[in-house]
Amino acid sequence: MSPQSKYYPLFEYLQQQPDTVPLELSFAEVEAKLGRPLPPTALSTRAWWANSRSAQARSWQEADWLVDDVDFEQKIVVFRPARISYRVTPIRKFKGWTGQQIKTLREFAGWSQQELADRLAVRQQTISDWEVGNHVARRSMSKLLQMIAEEIGFPYQANSPDPD
């Protein structure tokens, strides 16, 4: 970061901060560090605070910080140390219907594969693939199967609880 950059004071400030926890600064505090007002876009758009290649973004990125959050109502920006990364891993609790459960539901109702397919708006081959285990019903289809089971009074037990 060049000392001639208007964002150098922010770079210098962030470089001196301990990088153990996120750092919350008000827009007024950022302006005080810079010694000048933030541009209007910084007060209203996320794009200005993006971790991009812009001059302002280089001031925090080269100091090994990233913008984690911006709250325009409270006029606050949260920086986090770049070494702290977040990994979002979906938690899949709903396993859906097994092929055997689908076949048993269909037989309980007295329907052919084609009749069940028509009710679910899928091809007969899809029902066959589910029943023999070539594919599994997606979550949306599992929900429809659940609704059909409840409608016809099919006694079933889901593989695991639905988180919704």
DSSP file (Angstrom, degrees, kcal/mol; ACC not computed):
  #  RESIDUE AA STRUCTURE BP1 BP2  ACC     N-H-->O    O-->H-N    N-H-->O    O-->H-N    TCO  KAPPA ALPHA  PHI   PSI    X-CA   Y-CA   Z-CA
    1    1 A M              0   0    0      0, 0.0    58,-0.0     0, 0.0     0, 0.0   0.000 360.0 360.0 360.0 127.2    0.0    0.0    0.0
    2    2 A S    >   -     0   0    0      1,-0.1     3,-1.9     2,-0.0     6,-0.2  -0.542 360.0-136.4 -75.5 133.8    1.5    3.3   -1.1
    3    3 A P  T 3  S+     0   0    0      0, 0.0    -1,-0.1     0, 0.0     5,-0.1   0.694 104.6  64.3 -61.5 -16.9    1.8    5.9    1.7
    4    4 A Q  T 3  S+     0   0    0      4,-0.1     2,-0.1     3,-0.1    -2,-0.0   0.622  78.8 107.1 -80.9 -13.0    0.5    8.4   -0.9
    5    5 A S  S X  S-     0   0    0     -3,-1.9     3,-1.5     1,-0.1     0, 0.0  -0.381  75.0-132.9 -67.2 141.8   -2.9    6.6   -1.0
    6    6 A K  T 3  S+     0   0    0      1,-0.3     4,-0.2     2,-0.1    -1,-0.1   0.686 109.2  53.9 -67.9 -15.1   -5.8    8.4    0.6
    7    7 A Y  T >> S+     0   0    0      1,-0.2     4,-1.9    -5,-0.1     3,-0.5   0.379  77.8  99.9 -98.2   3.7   -6.6    5.1    2.3
    8    8 A Y  H <> S+     0   0    0     -3,-1.5     4,-2.9     1,-0.2     5,-0.2   0.878  75.6  58.6 -57.7 -41.0   -3.1    4.6    3.7
    9    9 A P  H 3> S+     0   0    0      0, 0.0     4,-2.2     0, 0.0    -1,-0.2   0.876 107.0  48.1 -59.3 -35.3   -4.1    5.8    7.2
   10   10 A L  H <> S+     0   0    0     -3,-0.5     4,-2.8     2,-0.2     5,-0.2   0.923 111.4  50.4 -68.8 -43.1   -6.8    3.0    7.4
   11   11 A F  H  X S+     0   0    0     -4,-1.9     4,-2.3     1,-0.2    -1,-0.2   0.935 111.9  47.8 -55.4 -48.9   -4.2    0.5    6.2
   12   12 A E  H  X S+     0   0    0     -4,-2.9     4,-1.1     1,-0.2    -1,-0.2   0.906 112.4  48.7 -62.4 -43.7   -1.8    1.6    8.9
   13   13 A Y  H >< S+     0   0    0     -4,-2.2     3,-0.7    -5,-0.2     4,-0.5   0.946 113.0  46.6 -61.9 -49.3   -4.4    1.5   11.6
   14   14 A L  H >< S+     0   0    0     -4,-2.8     3,-1.2     1,-0.3    -2,-0.2   0.863 106.5  59.0 -64.2 -35.5   -5.6   -2.0   10.7
   15   15 A Q  H 3< S+     0   0    0     -4,-2.3    -1,-0.3     1,-0.3    -2,-0.2   0.804 104.9  50.9 -62.6 -28.2   -2.1   -3.2   10.5
   16   16 A Q  T << S+     0   0    0     -4,-1.1    -1,-0.3    -3,-0.7    -2,-0.2   0.544  90.8  98.9 -86.8  -7.9   -1.5   -2.3   14.1
   17   17 A Q  S <  S-     0   0    0     -3,-1.2     2,-0.1    -4,-0.5     6,-0.0  -0.555  84.0-105.6 -84.3 143.5   -4.6   -4.0   15.4
   18   18 A P    >   -     0   0    0      0, 0.0     3,-0.5     0, 0.0     2,-0.3  -0.451  25.3-144.3 -64.5 136.9   -4.4   -7.5   17.0
   19   19 A D  T 3  S+     0   0    0      1,-0.2    64,-0.1    -2,-0.1     4,-0.0  -0.227  72.5  98.6-100.7  46.2   -5.8  -10.1   14.6
   20   20 A T  T 3  S+     0   0    0     -2,-0.3    -1,-0.2     1,-0.2    60,-0.0   0.724  87.5  17.8-101.1 -26.3   -7.4  -12.3   17.1
   21   21 A V  S <  S-     0   0    0     -3,-0.5    -1,-0.2     1,-0.0    63,-0.0  -0.947  92.2 -81.7-140.8 159.7  -11.0  -11.2   16.8
   22   22 A P        -     0   0    0      0, 0.0     2,-0.5     0, 0.0    58,-0.2  -0.226  42.1-135.2 -58.6 155.2  -13.2   -9.2   14.4
   23   23 A L  E     -A   79   0A   0     56,-3.2    56,-3.3    -6,-0.0     2,-0.5  -0.970  12.2-157.1-121.2 122.7  -12.9   -5.4   14.6
   24   24 A E  E     +A   78   0A   0     -2,-0.5     2,-0.4    54,-0.2    54,-0.2  -0.879  15.4 176.0-104.5 126.1  -16.0   -3.2   14.5
   25   25 A L  E     -A   77   0A   0     52,-2.9    52,-3.0    -2,-0.5     2,-0.1  -0.981  25.6-130.2-128.1 140.5  -15.7    0.4   13.4
   26   26 A S  E  >  -A   76   0A   0     -2,-0.4     4,-2.1    50,-0.2    50,-0.3  -0.463  31.1-112.0 -77.4 160.7  -18.4    3.0   12.9
   27   27 A F  H  > S+     0   0    0     48,-2.5     4,-2.6     1,-0.2     5,-0.2   0.886 121.1  56.1 -59.1 -37.1  -18.3    4.9    9.7
   28   28 A A  H  > S+     0   0    0     47,-0.3     4,-2.3     1,-0.2    -1,-0.2   0.890 105.9  50.1 -63.1 -39.1  -17.4    8.0   11.8
   29   29 A E  H  > S+     0   0    0      2,-0.2     4,-2.3     1,-0.2    -1,-0.2   0.899 109.9  50.1 -66.3 -39.6  -14.4    6.1   13.2
   30   30 A V  H  X S+     0   0    0     -4,-2.1     4,-2.4     2,-0.2    -2,-0.2   0.929 111.0  49.8 -62.7 -43.9  -13.3    5.1    9.7
   31   31 A E  H  X>S+     0   0    0     -4,-2.6     4,-2.1     1,-0.2     5,-1.4   0.895 109.3  51.7 -61.5 -39.8  -13.6    8.7    8.6
   32   32 A A  H  <5S+     0   0    0     -4,-2.3    -1,-0.2     2,-0.2    -2,-0.2   0.904 110.2  48.7 -63.8 -40.6  -11.5    9.8   11.6
   33   33 A K  H  <5S+     0   0    0     -4,-2.3    -2,-0.2     1,-0.2    -1,-0.2   0.898 116.0  43.7 -64.5 -39.9   -8.8    7.3   10.7
   34   34 A L  H  <5S-     0   0    0     -4,-2.4    -2,-0.2     2,-0.2    -1,-0.2   0.761 101.8-134.3 -76.2 -25.2   -8.8    8.5    7.1
   35   35 A G  T  <5S+     0   0    0     -4,-2.1    -3,-0.2     1,-0.2    -4,-0.1   0.745  78.6  69.7  75.0  22.7   -8.9   12.2    8.1
   36   36 A R  S   <S-     0   0    0     -5,-1.4    -1,-0.2    -6,-0.2    -2,-0.2  -0.973  91.5 -86.3-161.6 158.9  -11.7   12.8    5.5
   37   37 A P        -     0   0    0      0, 0.0    -9,-0.1     0, 0.0   -10,-0.0  -0.398  44.9-110.1 -71.8 149.8  -15.3   11.9    4.9
   38   38 A L        -     0   0    0    -11,-0.1     5,-0.1     1,-0.1    -7,-0.0  -0.461  41.7 -99.4 -70.2 150.6  -16.2    8.6    3.3
   39   39 A P    >>  -     0   0    0      0, 0.0     3,-1.4     0, 0.0     4,-0.8  -0.356  34.5-106.9 -68.4 156.7  -17.7    9.0   -0.2
   40   40 A P  G >4 S+     0   0    0      0, 0.0     3,-0.8     0, 0.0     4,-0.5   0.831 119.0  60.2 -54.2 -35.5  -21.5    8.8   -0.5
   41   41 A T  G >> S+     0   0    0      1,-0.2     4,-2.4     2,-0.2     3,-0.9   0.822  98.4  58.3 -64.7 -29.5  -21.3    5.3   -2.0
   42   42 A A  G <4 S+     0   0    0     -3,-1.4    -1,-0.2     1,-0.2     7,-0.1   0.776 104.4  52.6 -68.8 -25.1  -19.6    4.0    1.1
   43   43 A L  G << S+     0   0    0     -4,-0.8    -1,-0.2    -3,-0.8    -2,-0.2   0.551 125.1  20.5 -86.5  -7.9  -22.6    5.2    3.1
   44   44 A S  T <4 S+     0   0    0     -3,-0.9     2,-0.4    -4,-0.5    -2,-0.2   0.543 108.4  65.3-139.6 -10.2  -25.1    3.3    1.0
   45   45 A T    >X  -     0   0    0     -4,-2.4     4,-0.5    -5,-0.1     3,-0.5  -0.958  53.4-150.6-128.1 140.0  -23.7    0.5   -1.1
   46   46 A R  G >4 S+     0   0    0     -2,-0.4     3,-0.9     1,-0.2     4,-0.4   0.800  94.0  73.1 -68.7 -28.9  -22.1   -2.8   -0.3
   47   47 A A  G >4 S+     0   0    0      1,-0.3     3,-1.2     2,-0.2    -1,-0.2   0.852  90.5  57.1 -57.2 -35.4  -20.1   -2.7   -3.4
   48   48 A W  G <4 S+     0   0    0     -3,-0.5    -1,-0.3    -7,-0.4    -2,-0.2   0.864 110.3  44.5 -63.9 -33.7  -17.9    0.0   -1.9
   49   49 A W  G << S+     0   0    0     -3,-0.9    -1,-0.3    -4,-0.5    -2,-0.2   0.336  86.6 129.0 -92.1   5.7  -17.0   -2.3    1.0
   50   50 A A  S <  S-     0   0    0     -3,-1.2     2,-2.1    -4,-0.4     4,-0.2  -0.275  71.2-117.1 -63.6 147.2  -16.5   -5.4   -1.2
   51   51 A N  S    S+     0   0    0     16,-0.2    -1,-0.1     2,-0.1     2,-0.1  -0.543  74.8 125.3 -82.1  73.5  -13.2   -7.3   -0.8
   52   52 A S  S    S-     0   0    0     -2,-2.1     9,-0.1    -4,-0.1    -4,-0.0  -0.144  79.3 -82.6-114.8-155.7  -12.2   -6.4   -4.3
   53   53 A R  S    S+     0   0    0     -2,-0.1    -2,-0.1     4,-0.1     5,-0.0   0.191  80.9 126.2-102.8  16.0   -9.3   -4.8   -6.1
   54   54 A S  S  > S-     0   0    0     -4,-0.2     4,-2.2     1,-0.1     5,-0.2  -0.240  75.1-108.0 -69.9 163.7  -10.4   -1.3   -5.4
   55   55 A A  H  > S+     0   0    0      1,-0.2     4,-1.0     2,-0.2    -1,-0.1   0.906 120.0  47.2 -60.2 -43.4   -8.1    1.2   -3.8
   56   56 A Q  H  > S+     0   0    0      1,-0.2     4,-0.9     2,-0.2     3,-0.5   0.903 110.8  51.6 -67.5 -38.9  -10.1    1.2   -0.5
   57   57 A A  H  > S+     0   0    0      1,-0.2     4,-2.8     2,-0.2     3,-0.4   0.865 103.9  58.0 -66.4 -35.0  -10.3   -2.6   -0.5
   58   58 A R  H  X S+     0   0    0     -4,-2.2     4,-2.5     1,-0.2     5,-0.3   0.830  96.7  65.1 -62.6 -29.5   -6.5   -2.8   -0.9
   59   59 A S  H  < S+     0   0    0     -4,-1.0     4,-0.3    -3,-0.5    -1,-0.2   0.896 113.9  29.1 -63.3 -39.0   -6.1   -0.8    2.3
   60   60 A W  H  <>S+     0   0    0     -4,-0.9     5,-2.8    -3,-0.4    -2,-0.2   0.835 120.2  53.4 -89.1 -33.4   -7.7   -3.5    4.4
   61   61 A Q  H ><5S+     0   0    0     -4,-2.8     3,-1.8     1,-0.2    -3,-0.2   0.914 107.9  49.8 -68.4 -40.7   -6.6   -6.5    2.4
   62   62 A E  T 3<5S+     0   0    0     -4,-2.5    -1,-0.2     1,-0.3    -2,-0.1   0.702 107.8  55.2 -71.0 -17.0   -3.0   -5.5    2.4
   63   63 A A  T 3 5S-     0   0    0     -4,-0.3    -1,-0.3    -5,-0.3    -2,-0.2   0.313 125.1-108.2 -91.3   7.5   -3.2   -5.1    6.1
   64   64 A D  T < 5S+     0   0    0     -3,-1.8    18,-2.6     1,-0.3    19,-0.4   0.850  80.7 118.9  67.8  39.2   -4.5   -8.7    6.2
   65   65 A W  E   < -B   81   0A   0     -5,-2.8     2,-0.3    16,-0.3    -1,-0.3  -0.904  44.3-159.3-125.7 158.1   -8.1   -7.8    7.0
   66   66 A L  E     -B   80   0A   0     14,-2.5    14,-2.9    -2,-0.3     2,-0.5  -0.973  28.8-109.1-132.1 149.6  -11.4   -8.5    5.2
   67   67 A V  E     +B   79   0A   0     -2,-0.3    12,-0.3    12,-0.2   -16,-0.2  -0.700  36.0 176.2 -77.4 125.1  -14.8   -6.8    5.4
   68   68 A D  E     -     0   0A   0     10,-3.5     2,-0.3    -2,-0.5    11,-0.2   0.782  61.1  -3.7 -98.9 -36.1  -17.1   -9.3    7.1
   69   69 A D  E     -B   78   0A   0      9,-1.5     9,-3.1     2,-0.0     2,-0.4  -0.992  51.3-156.9-158.3 151.2  -20.3   -7.2    7.4
   70   70 A V  E     -B   77   0A   0     -2,-0.3     2,-0.6     7,-0.2     7,-0.2  -0.996   4.9-165.4-133.4 128.7  -21.6   -3.7    6.8
   71   71 A D  E  >> -B   76   0A   0      5,-3.2     5,-2.2    -2,-0.4     4,-0.9  -0.927   4.2-176.1-115.4 105.7  -24.7   -2.3    8.6
   72   72 A F  T  45S+     0   0    0     -2,-0.6    -1,-0.1     3,-0.2     5,-0.0   0.777  81.7  56.3 -75.5 -26.0  -25.9    0.8    6.9
   73   73 A E  T  45S+     0   0    0      1,-0.2    -1,-0.2     3,-0.1    -2,-0.0   0.948 119.5  30.1 -68.1 -47.8  -28.6    1.5    9.5
   74   74 A Q  T  45S-     0   0    0      2,-0.1    -2,-0.2   -48,-0.0    -1,-0.2   0.507 107.0-127.3 -89.2  -4.2  -26.2    1.6   12.4
   75   75 A K  T  <5 +     0   0    0     -4,-0.9   -48,-2.5     1,-0.2     2,-0.4   0.959  60.1 139.5  56.6  56.9  -23.4    2.8   10.2
   76   76 A I  E   < -AB  26  71A   0     -5,-2.2    -5,-3.2   -50,-0.3     2,-0.4  -0.976  38.5-162.0-132.3 142.4  -20.9    0.1   11.2
   77   77 A V  E     -AB  25  70A   0    -52,-3.0   -52,-2.9    -2,-0.4     2,-0.5  -0.981  10.3-152.0-121.2 138.6  -18.4   -2.0    9.3
   78   78 A V  E     -AB  24  69A   0     -9,-3.1   -10,-3.5    -2,-0.4    -9,-1.5  -0.950   9.6-166.7-113.6 121.7  -17.0   -5.2   10.7
   79   79 A F  E     -AB  23  67A   0    -56,-3.3   -56,-3.2    -2,-0.5   -12,-0.2  -0.800   2.9-165.2-100.3 146.1  -13.5   -6.3    9.6
   80   80 A R  E     - B   0  66A   0    -14,-2.9   -14,-2.5    -2,-0.3   -61,-0.1  -0.975  34.0 -94.4-128.2 149.2  -12.2   -9.8   10.3
   81   81 A P  E >   - B   0  65A   0      0, 0.0     3,-1.6     0, 0.0   -16,-0.3  -0.351  31.7-130.6 -58.6 137.5   -8.6  -11.0   10.1
   82   82 A A  T 3  S+     0   0    0    -18,-2.6   -17,-0.1     1,-0.3   -18,-0.1   0.784 105.1  64.6 -62.9 -26.5   -8.0  -12.5    6.7
   83   83 A R  T 3  S+     0   0    0    -19,-0.4     2,-0.8   -64,-0.1    -1,-0.3   0.712  86.6  80.7 -71.4 -17.9   -6.5  -15.6    8.3
   84   84 A I    <   -     0   0    0     -3,-1.6     2,-0.3   -63,-0.0    -1,-0.1  -0.799  67.4-177.5 -89.9 111.6   -9.9  -16.4    9.9
   85   85 A S        -     0   0    0     -2,-0.8     2,-0.5     2,-0.0    -2,-0.0  -0.820  17.6-140.9-110.7 152.5  -12.0  -18.1    7.2
   86   86 A Y        -     0   0    0     -2,-0.3     2,-0.5     2,-0.0    -2,-0.0  -0.919  10.2-164.2-111.7 134.8  -15.5  -19.2    7.4
   87   87 A R        -     0   0    0     -2,-0.5     2,-0.7     2,-0.0    -2,-0.0  -0.977   8.0-152.9-119.9 122.9  -16.7  -22.4    5.9
   88   88 A V        -     0   0    0     -2,-0.5    -2,-0.0     2,-0.0     0, 0.0  -0.846  15.5-178.4 -96.8 119.9  -20.4  -22.9    5.5
   89   89 A T        -     0   0    0     -2,-0.7     2,-0.1     2,-0.0    -2,-0.0  -0.970  24.8-128.2-119.8 119.3  -21.4  -26.6    5.5
   90   90 A P        -     0   0    0      0, 0.0     2,-0.7     0, 0.0    -2,-0.0  -0.382  15.8-136.5 -66.1 142.6  -25.0  -27.4    5.0
   91   91 A I        -     0   0    0     -2,-0.1     2,-0.9     2,-0.0     3,-0.2  -0.891  15.6-161.0-100.3 114.5  -26.5  -29.8    7.6
   92   92 A R        +     0   0    0     -2,-0.7     3,-0.0     1,-0.2     0, 0.0  -0.814  27.8 153.8-102.2 100.7  -28.6  -32.4    5.9
   93   93 A K        +     0   0    0     -2,-0.9     2,-0.7     1,-0.1    -1,-0.2   0.710  54.5  79.8 -94.8 -24.7  -30.9  -33.9    8.5
   94   94 A F        +     0   0    0     -3,-0.2    68,-0.1     1,-0.2    -1,-0.1  -0.765  51.3 178.2 -93.0 113.7  -33.6  -34.9    6.1
   95   95 A K        -     0   0    0     -2,-0.7    -1,-0.2     1,-0.2     2,-0.1   0.604  30.6-146.9 -91.5 -13.0  -32.7  -38.2    4.3
   96   96 A G        -     0   0    0     64,-0.2    63,-0.5    40,-0.1     2,-0.3  -0.302  36.7 -31.8  82.1-166.4  -35.9  -38.5    2.3
   97   97 A W        -     0   0    0     40,-0.2    40,-0.6    41,-0.2     2,-0.1  -0.713  54.2-133.6 -95.2 139.4  -37.7  -41.6    1.3
   98   98 A T     >  -     0   0    0     -2,-0.3     4,-2.1     1,-0.1     5,-0.2  -0.473  28.0-110.2 -81.8 162.8  -36.0  -44.9    0.4
   99   99 A G  H  > S+     0   0    0      1,-0.2     4,-2.4     2,-0.2     5,-0.2   0.883 120.1  53.1 -59.5 -39.2  -37.0  -46.8   -2.7
  100  100 A Q  H  > S+     0   0    0      1,-0.2     4,-2.5     2,-0.2    -1,-0.2   0.893 107.6  50.8 -65.0 -39.8  -38.6  -49.5   -0.6
  101  101 A Q  H  > S+     0   0    0      2,-0.2     4,-2.5     1,-0.2    -1,-0.2   0.902 110.6  49.3 -64.1 -40.0  -40.7  -46.9    1.3
  102  102 A I  H  X S+     0   0    0     -4,-2.1     4,-2.6     2,-0.2    -2,-0.2   0.926 112.3  47.5 -64.9 -44.1  -41.9  -45.4   -2.0
  103  103 A K  H  X S+     0   0    0     -4,-2.4     4,-2.7     1,-0.2     5,-0.2   0.910 112.4  49.3 -63.2 -42.0  -42.8  -48.8   -3.4
  104  104 A T  H  X S+     0   0    0     -4,-2.5     4,-2.6     2,-0.2    -2,-0.2   0.904 110.8  50.1 -65.4 -40.8  -44.7  -49.7   -0.2
  105  105 A L  H  X S+     0   0    0     -4,-2.5     4,-2.0     2,-0.2    -2,-0.2   0.940 112.3  47.9 -59.3 -47.8  -46.6  -46.4   -0.3
  106  106 A R  H  X>S+     0   0    0     -4,-2.6     5,-2.4     1,-0.2     4,-0.9   0.922 114.2  45.2 -61.2 -45.8  -47.5  -47.0   -4.0
  107  107 A E  H  <5S+     0   0    0     -4,-2.7     3,-0.4     1,-0.2    -1,-0.2   0.877 109.2  56.1 -67.8 -36.9  -48.7  -50.6   -3.2
  108  108 A F  H  <5S+     0   0    0     -4,-2.6    -1,-0.2     1,-0.2    -2,-0.2   0.894 110.6  45.6 -59.3 -40.1  -50.6  -49.5   -0.1
  109  109 A A  H  <5S-     0   0    0     -4,-2.0    -1,-0.2    -5,-0.2    -2,-0.2   0.654 112.5-123.1 -78.1 -15.1  -52.5  -47.0   -2.3
  110  110 A G  T  <5 +     0   0    0     -4,-0.9     2,-0.3    -3,-0.4    -3,-0.2   0.791  62.5 143.0  78.2  27.4  -53.1  -49.7   -5.0
  111  111 A W      < -     0   0    0     -5,-2.4    -1,-0.3    -6,-0.2     2,-0.1  -0.706  48.8-128.1-103.7 152.0  -51.4  -47.6   -7.7
  112  112 A S     >  -     0   0    0     -2,-0.3     4,-2.1     1,-0.1     5,-0.2  -0.403  37.8-101.7 -80.5 170.0  -49.2  -48.5  -10.6
  113  113 A Q  H  > S+     0   0    0      1,-0.2     4,-2.6     2,-0.2     5,-0.2   0.896 125.6  53.8 -59.6 -38.2  -45.9  -46.8  -11.0
  114  114 A Q  H  > S+     0   0    0      2,-0.2     4,-2.5     1,-0.2    -1,-0.2   0.892 106.0  51.6 -64.7 -39.7  -47.6  -44.7  -13.8
  115  115 A E  H  > S+     0   0    0      2,-0.2     4,-1.7     1,-0.2    -1,-0.2   0.913 112.6  44.9 -65.1 -42.3  -50.4  -43.6  -11.5
  116  116 A L  H  X S+     0   0    0     -4,-2.1     4,-1.7     2,-0.2    -2,-0.2   0.912 112.1  53.4 -66.0 -40.7  -47.9  -42.4   -8.8
  117  117 A A  H  X>S+     0   0    0     -4,-2.6     5,-2.3     1,-0.2     4,-1.0   0.909 107.2  51.5 -59.2 -42.7  -45.9  -40.7  -11.5
  118  118 A D  H  <5S+     0   0    0     -4,-2.5     3,-0.4     1,-0.2    -1,-0.2   0.889 108.7  50.8 -62.5 -39.1  -48.9  -38.9  -12.7
  119  119 A R  H  <5S+     0   0    0     -4,-1.7    -1,-0.2     1,-0.2    -2,-0.2   0.821 117.2  39.7 -68.1 -30.5  -49.7  -37.7   -9.2
  120  120 A L  H  <5S-     0   0    0     -4,-1.7    -1,-0.2     2,-0.1    -2,-0.2   0.478 108.9-122.5 -96.5  -3.6  -46.1  -36.4   -8.8
  121  121 A A  T  <5S+     0   0    0     -4,-1.0     2,-0.3    -3,-0.4    -3,-0.2   0.920  72.9 116.7  59.4  46.6  -45.8  -35.0  -12.3
  122  122 A V  S   <S-     0   0    0     -5,-2.3    -1,-0.2    -8,-0.1     2,-0.1  -0.810  71.3 -86.5-129.5 174.1  -42.8  -37.2  -13.1
  123  123 A R    >>  -     0   0    0     -2,-0.3     4,-1.2     1,-0.1     3,-0.6  -0.468  32.0-119.7 -79.7 155.6  -42.1  -40.0  -15.6
  124  124 A Q  H 3> S+     0   0    0      1,-0.2     4,-2.1     2,-0.2     3,-0.2   0.868 115.1  61.1 -59.6 -36.5  -42.9  -43.6  -14.7
  125  125 A Q  H 3> S+     0   0    0      1,-0.2     4,-2.8     2,-0.2    -1,-0.2   0.830  98.0  57.9 -61.6 -32.6  -39.2  -44.4  -15.2
  126  126 A T  H <> S+     0   0    0     -3,-0.6     4,-2.2     2,-0.2    -1,-0.2   0.922 106.3  47.8 -63.3 -44.1  -38.4  -42.0  -12.3
  127  127 A I  H  X S+     0   0    0     -4,-1.2     4,-2.6     2,-0.2    -2,-0.2   0.929 112.6  49.3 -61.6 -44.9  -40.6  -44.0  -10.0
  128  128 A S  H  X S+     0   0    0     -4,-2.1     4,-2.2     1,-0.2     6,-0.2   0.921 109.4  51.7 -60.1 -45.1  -38.9  -47.2  -11.1
  129  129 A D  H  X>S+     0   0    0     -4,-2.8     5,-1.9     1,-0.2     6,-1.4   0.884 111.3  47.9 -60.7 -39.0  -35.5  -45.6  -10.6
  130  130 A W  H ><5S+     0   0    0     -4,-2.2     3,-0.7     3,-0.2    -1,-0.2   0.941 111.2  50.3 -65.0 -46.6  -36.4  -44.6   -7.1
  131  131 A E  H 3<5S+     0   0    0     -4,-2.6    -2,-0.2     1,-0.3    -1,-0.2   0.844 114.4  42.1 -65.4 -34.9  -37.8  -48.0   -6.2
  132  132 A V  H 3<5S-     0   0    0     -4,-2.2    -1,-0.3    -5,-0.2    -2,-0.2   0.513 116.0-111.8 -91.0  -4.1  -34.8  -50.0   -7.4
  133  133 A G  T <<5S+     0   0    0     -3,-0.7    -3,-0.2    -4,-0.7    -4,-0.1   0.619  80.7 124.9  89.3  12.3  -32.4  -47.5   -5.9
  134  134 A N  S   <S+     0   0    0     -5,-1.9     2,-0.3    -6,-0.2    -4,-0.2   0.832  85.5   5.8 -70.5 -31.0  -30.9  -46.0   -9.1
  135  135 A H  S    S-     0   0    0     -6,-1.4     2,-0.4    -9,-0.1    -2,-0.3  -0.920  73.0-128.9-142.2 165.5  -31.8  -42.5   -7.8
  136  136 A V        -     0   0    0     -2,-0.3     2,-0.2    -3,-0.1   -38,-0.1  -0.914  32.1-102.9-118.2 150.4  -33.3  -41.0   -4.7
  137  137 A A        -     0   0    0    -40,-0.6   -40,-0.2    -2,-0.4   -10,-0.0  -0.505  40.4-122.4 -69.2 132.9  -36.2  -38.6   -4.5
  138  138 A R     >  -     0   0    0     -2,-0.2     4,-2.8     1,-0.1     5,-0.2  -0.183  31.4 -94.9 -69.4 169.6  -35.2  -35.1   -3.9
  139  139 A R  H  > S+     0   0    0      1,-0.2     4,-2.2     2,-0.2     5,-0.2   0.881 124.6  51.9 -56.4 -42.7  -36.4  -33.1   -1.0
  140  140 A S  H  > S+     0   0    0      1,-0.2     4,-1.8     2,-0.2    -1,-0.2   0.907 112.6  45.5 -64.3 -39.8  -39.3  -31.5   -2.9
  141  141 A M  H  > S+     0   0    0      2,-0.2     4,-2.9     1,-0.2    -1,-0.2   0.878 109.0  56.4 -69.0 -36.8  -40.5  -34.9   -4.0
  142  142 A S  H  X S+     0   0    0     -4,-2.8     4,-2.3     1,-0.2    -2,-0.2   0.889 106.1  51.2 -60.8 -38.0  -40.0  -36.3   -0.5
  143  143 A K  H  X S+     0   0    0     -4,-2.2     4,-2.3    -5,-0.2    -1,-0.2   0.918 110.7  47.8 -64.2 -43.0  -42.3  -33.5    0.7
  144  144 A L  H  X S+     0   0    0     -4,-1.8     4,-2.6     2,-0.2    -2,-0.2   0.907 110.9  51.1 -64.9 -40.6  -44.9  -34.5   -1.9
  145  145 A L  H  X S+     0   0    0     -4,-2.9     4,-2.7     1,-0.2    -1,-0.2   0.902 109.4  51.3 -61.6 -39.8  -44.6  -38.1   -1.0
  146  146 A Q  H  X S+     0   0    0     -4,-2.3     4,-2.3    -5,-0.2    -2,-0.2   0.917 110.0  49.1 -62.1 -43.6  -45.1  -37.2    2.6
  147  147 A M  H  X S+     0   0    0     -4,-2.3     4,-2.3     2,-0.2    -2,-0.2   0.907 112.1  47.8 -63.8 -41.9  -48.3  -35.2    1.7
  148  148 A I  H  X S+     0   0    0     -4,-2.6     4,-2.3     2,-0.2     6,-0.2   0.926 110.4  52.5 -63.9 -44.1  -49.6  -38.1   -0.3
  149  149 A A  H  X>S+     0   0    0     -4,-2.7     5,-2.8     1,-0.2     4,-0.7   0.912 112.0  45.5 -58.9 -43.8  -48.9  -40.6    2.5
  150  150 A E  H  <5S+     0   0    0     -4,-2.3     3,-0.4     3,-0.2    -1,-0.2   0.890 111.3  53.7 -66.6 -38.6  -50.7  -38.4    5.0
  151  151 A E  H  <5S+     0   0    0     -4,-2.3    -2,-0.2     1,-0.2    -1,-0.2   0.876 115.4  38.0 -64.6 -38.7  -53.7  -38.0    2.6
  152  152 A I  H  <5S-     0   0    0     -4,-2.3    -1,-0.2    -5,-0.1    -2,-0.2   0.446 113.8-113.0 -95.3   0.8  -54.2  -41.7    2.1
  153  153 A G  T  <5 +     0   0    0     -4,-0.7    -3,-0.2    -3,-0.4    -4,-0.1   0.802  51.8 170.8  76.5  29.3  -53.4  -42.6    5.7
  154  154 A F      < -     0   0    0     -5,-2.8     2,-0.8    -6,-0.2    -1,-0.2  -0.620  31.5-134.3 -75.7 121.1  -50.2  -44.5    4.9
  155  155 A P        +     0   0    0      0, 0.0     2,-0.3     0, 0.0    -1,-0.1  -0.665  45.1 149.7 -80.2 111.3  -48.5  -45.4    8.2
  156  156 A Y        -     0   0    0     -2,-0.8     2,-0.4   -10,-0.1   -55,-0.0  -0.920  39.2-143.5-137.3 162.6  -44.8  -44.5    7.7
  157  157 A Q        -     0   0    0     -2,-0.3     0, 0.0     0, 0.0     0, 0.0  -0.992  26.0-126.2-128.9 124.0  -41.9  -43.3    9.7
  158  158 A A        -     0   0    0     -2,-0.4   -61,-0.1     1,-0.1   -64,-0.0  -0.293  19.7-120.5 -66.4 153.0  -39.5  -40.8    8.2
  159  159 A N  S    S-     0   0    0    -63,-0.5    -1,-0.1     1,-0.2   -62,-0.1   0.844  90.6  -8.9 -63.3 -34.6  -35.8  -41.8    8.3
  160  160 A S  S    S-     0   0    0    -64,-0.1   -64,-0.2     0, 0.0    -1,-0.2  -0.976  90.4 -75.5-158.3 161.6  -34.9  -38.7   10.3
  161  161 A P        -     0   0    0      0, 0.0   -66,-0.0     0, 0.0    -2,-0.0  -0.302  42.3-121.7 -66.3 144.0  -36.6  -35.5   11.5
  162  162 A D        -     0   0    0      1,-0.1    -4,-0.0   -68,-0.1   -68,-0.0  -0.747  14.5-145.8 -82.4 126.3  -37.2  -32.7    9.0
  163  163 A P              0   0    0      0, 0.0    -1,-0.1     0, 0.0   -71,-0.0   0.656 360.0 360.0 -71.1 -13.7  -35.5  -29.6   10.3
  164  164 A D              0   0    0     -3,-0.0    -2,-0.0     0, 0.0     0, 0.0   0.498 360.0 360.0 -81.8 360.0  -38.2  -27.3    8.9
